[in-house]
Amino acid sequence: MDFSGNHILSIDQFDRSDIEKLFSVADKLEPFASKEKITRVLEGAILGNMFFEPSTRTRISFGASFNLLGGNVREITEVGSSSLAKGESLADTAQVLSGYSDIIVLRHPENGSVQKFAEASRVPVINAGDGSNEHPSQALLDLYTIQKELSQNKKNLDNLRIALVGDLKYGRAVHSLCKILSKYSNVKMDLVSPEELQLPEDLLNQLTDARVSVNQTENLEEGISEVDIIYVTRVQEERFNNKEDANKYRGLLSLNQSIYTANCEPNTVIMHPLPRDSRSDANELDRDLYANPNLAIFRQADNGVVIRMAMFALVLGVEGKIEKTAKPVNWKVGLSS
Ligand code: NCD
């Protein structure tokens, strides 16, 4: 795929070499994300960071990534504060915002909305989540994290064994992750969910067409034994017609240290796209897992910065100019020990 000047809307656009290219740019950006160096390679550029649904990590890390490359960020954070609330079409909003921005990141509650918006945009658009459909930047940072965590145990993405746990029906992070994992060989996947929240049929077919070996179960203990990665997700209550229906599933698949110890291999890595539902009736990942060195959820969230920096660098065609513009950092980074 040609990144430069193009939209990123779906994992379907990527092949393995595109992923490798993005990851190699991300690796080069690590010193900039960790504030060993700074760059102003996107000086003068404007990101339109448009979030019409709640977000913490995705919005802030897209914004921070753009800032770290030297660009400026303009934001909308709710439908109520934009002209969509006055009946403006997404296409008109796209026409207007693309006149003010060099690139747009969009999150929107409707499936397919980001594609519609991109068709009317005059600048590249990155999908930051369209309803329950896709969340490509999350899948990229998840895969980057999986690769890093596995490499410590001398394993790689081919032959991966992973359990996807939780709301597999509405979870867009899981949907994009399934698509990206289907590009690797000999992947074994345990899909752990209540029957009503199983992975949609079209995605299941995509996995079997790609020869992913799939096992569907409602039993957490069964699903998480003999895997390299456990990827837990939240019940996506905002996608249910009725919140009461979502409540039925809360807390059914909670993971804690004793379940982990009894069922998992010693190096099984625990991931979650976050936010994890920590209310007592859900408790998706118990606090007692904090002491578990295989809990990778915050390393995973941190990786969002380099991955999103790499996406911007490639789409705006500056990946070869970053090193040349590098400077030392002027301030003290982090806390004194
Ligand atoms: C996910 C999302 O918004 O789809 N969050 C995120 O972007 N890290 C997962 C979720 O909200 O459950």
Residues whose N, C-alpha, C, O or C-beta is under 5 A from the ligand:
A	BS01	NCD	R57 T58 G129 H135 R172 A173 R234 P273 L274 P275
